[in-house]
């Protein structure tokens, strides 16, 4: 047993010491594995980041009310009277003389990306003044809040970095008008930071929506009062709404995108992995082929076949480990 272990150590050490002589093929195998790992880790990181951002936007005491049957704010619609009845339901938190409920309108506008200049969709949200107290961690970090009734916007910190013309003092095109950016805000790293906010009444007029909204975001006086709040709305014959906690809503929204990204990423990584496997096999074949005389000499000197096989496997595992670390490092840097 000791003799076998001694042979394994000796042959493996000699094999690894000769790696610089096969630098080209070894590097090829490492880079192939690094590419697969970088893609897989990167895609999974993106998916997990989306999930974390979406669920991190939710507060235990916050709820969302949509039209019954709607699964997103874009497909929802609430009349002004419906929104008023929702804000008067029992269970909502009150600060001073204001109920913490924000009637909101949600539209999409096109703005150029800062990195490429190509147009992309940007969420533009019309809010009530109470929205800043409903959203967890809301804070104006530059400028000021928009004035009620004035065509002004505040921009989330994420959107300000991602899109061109979204800095303090810039103007963005909404409809056929130029609306000034008067503030930059943060919201605890949540999804709200990717949006642009303005006064709901102003947005209604700009897009000719009349007295209509798409959702109501509200804060309960206690998370335990969710069922009371929900039952009051769903049992009201004047309303046709669905009531969700923010956690339920954002989890549902992120799950579809999470599954899509991880599915496509896994497929791409699998295809790349097949190529990397064949590349590694070719590298190992080359390694064995180039060491034919060496292996024959070792066998002639009395070395068993086991240590020789182990040395080849150890070499391949080392290359795979280094390639994996390189790929993971690239994904982390990205």
C-alpha positions in Angstrom: 0.0 0.0 0.0 2.8 2.4 1.0 4.6 1.6 -2.3 1.5 2.4 -4.3 1.0 5.7 -2.5 4.7 6.6 -3.0 4.4 5.9 -6.7 1.2 8.0 -7.0 2.9 11.0 -5.3 6.0 10.7 -7.4 4.3 10.3 -10.8 1.7 13.0 -10.0 4.4 15.5 -9.0 6.4 14.7 -12.1 3.2 15.1 -14.3 2.3 18.5 -12.8 5.9 19.7 -13.1 5.8 19.0 -16.8 2.6 21.1 -17.4 4.5 24.1 -18.7 5.7 22.0 -21.6 2.0 21.5 -22.6 1.0 25.1 -21.9 -1.1 25.6 -25.0 -3.3 22.6 -24.7 -3.6 23.0 -20.9 -4.6 26.7 -21.3 -7.2 25.7 -23.9 -8.9 23.3 -21.5 -8.8 25.8 -18.6 -10.3 28.6 -20.7 -13.0 26.3 -22.0 -14.0 25.4 -18.5 -13.7 29.0 -17.3 -16.1 30.1 -20.1 -18.8 27.6 -19.0 -18.5 28.4 -15.3 -18.5 32.2 -16.0 -21.7 31.9 -18.1 -23.5 29.6 -15.6 -22.5 31.6 -12.5 -23.3 34.9 -14.3 -26.7 33.8 -15.4 -27.6 32.4 -12.0 -26.3 35.6 -10.4 -28.5 37.7 -12.6 -31.6 35.6 -11.8 -30.9 35.6 -8.1 -30.3 39.4 -8.2 -33.7 39.9 -9.8 -35.3 37.7 -7.2 -33.5 39.5 -4.4 -34.3 43.0 -5.7 -38.0 42.2 -6.2 -38.6 40.5 -2.9 -36.4 43.1 -1.2 -38.9 45.7 -2.4 -41.6 44.2 -0.2 -42.6 45.1 3.3 -44.5 42.8 5.6 -47.2 45.5 6.2 -47.6 46.6 2.6 -50.3 45.5 0.3 -51.3 46.0 -3.4 -54.8 46.2 -4.8 -55.4 45.4 -8.5 -58.5 44.8 -10.6 -59.7 41.2 -10.2 -58.0 38.9 -12.7 -55.1 41.3 -13.4 -51.7 39.8 -12.8 -49.6 43.0 -13.3 -50.2 46.7 -12.9 -50.2 47.1 -16.7 -53.2 44.9 -17.1 -55.1 46.4 -14.2 -57.5 49.3 -14.1 -59.4 51.0 -11.3 -61.9 53.9 -11.5 -61.4 56.9 -9.3 -64.3 55.9 -7.1 -63.0 52.4 -6.8 -59.6 53.8 -5.7 -61.3 56.1 -3.2 -63.2 53.2 -1.6 -60.0 51.1 -1.3 -58.3 53.9 0.6 -61.2 54.0 3.0 -61.1 50.3 3.9 -60.4 49.2 7.5 -57.0 48.1 8.6 -54.9 50.8 6.9 -52.2 52.8 8.8 -52.8 56.5 9.4 -50.2 59.2 10.0 -51.6 62.5 11.2 -54.7 63.0 9.1 -53.5 60.9 6.1 -54.2 57.3 5.3 -51.1 55.6 4.0 -52.5 54.6 0.7 -51.3 55.7 -2.7 -53.5 55.6 -5.8 -51.1 55.0 -8.7 -50.9 55.0 -12.5 -48.3 53.1 -14.4 -47.1 53.7 -18.0 -44.1 52.9 -20.1 -42.0 55.5 -21.9 -38.9 55.1 -24.1 -35.6 56.6 -23.2 -32.0 56.0 -24.5 -29.7 53.7 -22.5 -26.6 55.5 -21.2 -24.3 52.7 -22.4 -25.5 52.2 -25.9 -27.9 55.1 -26.8 -30.5 52.6 -27.9 -34.1 53.2 -26.7 -35.4 51.1 -23.8 -38.6 50.9 -21.8 -38.7 53.0 -18.6 -41.5 52.7 -16.0 -43.2 56.1 -15.4 -45.4 56.0 -12.3 -47.9 58.5 -11.2 -48.3 58.6 -7.4 -50.1 60.3 -4.5 -48.0 62.2 -2.0 -48.4 59.4 0.5 -46.4 57.0 -1.8 -43.1 58.3 -0.3 -44.2 57.0 3.1 -45.6 53.7 1.8 -42.3 52.7 0.1 -39.7 51.2 2.4 -36.5 53.3 2.7 -37.6 56.1 0.4 -35.2 59.1 0.5 -34.4 62.0 -1.8 -30.7 62.0 -2.2 -30.4 64.8 -4.7 -32.7 67.7 -5.4 -36.3 67.7 -4.1 -39.7 66.1 -4.5 -41.9 67.1 -7.4 -44.6 69.7 -6.8 -48.2 68.6 -6.9 -50.0 69.5 -10.2 -46.7 70.4 -11.9 -45.1 68.4 -14.8 -42.0 67.4 -12.9 -40.4 64.0 -12.2 -38.1 62.4 -9.7 -35.9 59.5 -10.8 -34.8 56.4 -9.0 -31.1 56.1 -8.4 -30.8 52.9 -10.6 -32.7 54.5 -13.5 -30.5 57.6 -13.2 -27.4 55.5 -13.8 -28.9 53.3 -16.5 -30.5 55.8 -18.8 -29.2 58.9 -20.5 -30.6 62.3 -19.7 -31.8 61.3 -16.2 -29.5 63.4 -14.0 -30.7 66.2 -11.8 -31.6 69.2 -14.0 -32.1 67.1 -17.2 -35.4 66.9 -19.1 -37.1 63.8 -20.3 -39.7 63.6 -23.0 -43.2 62.5 -21.8 -45.8 62.6 -24.6 -44.8 65.7 -26.6 -43.5 67.7 -23.6 -40.2 68.0 -21.8 -40.5 67.3 -18.1 -37.6 68.4 -15.8 -35.9 66.0 -13.4 -36.0 67.8 -10.0 -34.8 65.0 -7.8 -33.1 61.6 -7.4 -34.4 59.1 -4.9 -33.4 55.8 -3.3 -35.8 53.2 -2.0 -33.8 50.7 0.0 -32.3 49.1 -3.1 -35.8 48.0 -4.2 -37.3 47.9 -7.7 -38.7 51.4 -7.2 -35.2 52.7 -7.9 -35.6 51.7 -11.5 -38.7 53.9 -12.0 -39.5 57.5 -12.7 -42.2 59.1 -10.5 -44.5 62.1 -11.0 -47.8 63.4 -9.7 -50.7 61.0 -10.6 -53.0 63.8 -11.6 -50.5 65.2 -14.0 -49.8 61.8 -15.6 -53.5 61.2 -16.0 -53.9 64.4 -18.0 -50.7 63.8 -20.1 -52.0 60.3 -21.2 -55.7 61.2 -21.2 -56.6 58.6 -18.6 -59.3 60.6 -17.0 -60.0 59.8 -13.3 -58.5 56.3 -13.4 -55.7 54.4 -11.8 -54.2 50.9 -12.1 -53.3 50.0 -8.5 -53.4 51.1 -4.9 -50.3 50.6 -2.8 -51.0 50.8 0.9 -49.5 50.2 4.4 -51.5 48.2 7.0 -51.5 49.3 10.6 -50.3 45.8 11.3 -49.6 42.8 9.1 -52.1 40.8 11.2 -54.9 43.0 9.7 -54.4 41.8 6.1 -57.3 39.4 6.2 -59.6 42.1 7.6 -58.6 44.5 4.9 -58.9 41.9 2.1 -62.3 40.6 3.3 -63.6 44.2 3.4 -62.7 44.8 -0.2 -63.5 41.5 -1.8 -66.9 41.4 -0.1 -67.9 44.9 -1.2 -70.3 44.6 -4.1 -69.2 47.9 -5.5 -65.7 46.6 -6.1 -64.1 43.9 -8.2 -60.5 43.7 -7.0 -57.8 41.3 -5.9 -55.7 42.0 -2.8 -52.1 40.8 -2.4 -49.3 41.4 0.0 -46.3 43.1 -1.7 -44.3 39.9 -1.0 -46.9 37.8 -2.9 -47.0 40.2 -5.8 -43.3 40.6 -6.3 -42.6 36.9 -5.8 -45.1 36.1 -8.6 -43.6 38.8 -10.9 -40.0 37.7 -10.3 -40.6 33.9 -10.6 -41.5 34.0 -14.3 -38.4 36.0 -15.2 -36.2 33.9 -12.8 -37.4 30.7 -14.5 -36.8 32.2 -18.0 -33.3 33.4 -17.2 -32.2 30.2 -15.4 -33.7 28.0 -18.1 -32.0 29.7 -21.0 -28.7 30.1 -19.0 -28.7 26.4 -18.1 -29.3 25.4 -21.7 -26.5 27.7 -23.0 -24.1 26.5 -20.3 -25.0 22.8 -21.1 -24.1 23.3 -24.8 -20.9 25.1 -23.8 -20.2 22.4 -21.3 -20.3 19.7 -24.0 -17.7 21.7 -26.0 -15.6 22.1 -22.9 -15.8 18.4 -22.1 -14.6 17.4 -25.6 -11.9 20.1 -25.3 -10.7 18.6 -22.0 -10.8 15.1 -23.4 -8.7 16.2 -26.3 -6.3 17.9 -23.9 -6.0 14.7 -21.9 -5.5 12.6 -25.0 -2.8 15.0 -26.1 -1.2 14.8 -22.7 -1.1 11.0 -22.7 0.0 10.9 -26.3 2.9 13.3 -25.7 4.0 11.3 -22.6 3.9 7.9 -24.3 7.7 7.3 -23.9 7.6 8.7 -20.4 4.7 6.4 -19.4 6.5 3.4 -21.1 9.7 4.2 -19.1 7.8 4.4 -15.9 6.2 1.1 -16.5 9.6 -0.4 -17.4 10.9 0.9 -14.1 8.2 -1.0 -12.2 5.5 1.7 -11.7 2.0 0.3 -11.8 -0.7 1.5 -14.2 -2.8 2.9 -11.3 -0.4 5.7 -10.3 0.0 6.7 -14.0 -3.8 6.9 -14.5 -4.1 8.8 -11.2 -1.6 11.4 -12.3 -3.5 12.0 -15.6 -6.8 12.4 -13.6 -5.1 14.7 -11.1 -3.8 16.9 -13.9 -7.3 17.2 -15.4 -8.9 18.0 -12.1 -6.3 20.7 -11.4 -6.9 22.3 -14.8 -10.7 22.1 -14.2 -10.3 23.6 -10.7 -8.2 26.5 -12.0 -10.5 27.1 -14.9 -13.6 27.0 -12.6 -12.0 29.6 -10.3 -11.1 31.8 -13.2 -14.7 31.6 -14.6 -16.2 32.3 -11.2 -13.8 35.3 -10.7 -14.8 36.7 -14.1 -18.5 36.4 -13.2 -18.0 38.0 -9.9 -16.1 40.9 -11.4 -18.8 41.4 -14.0 
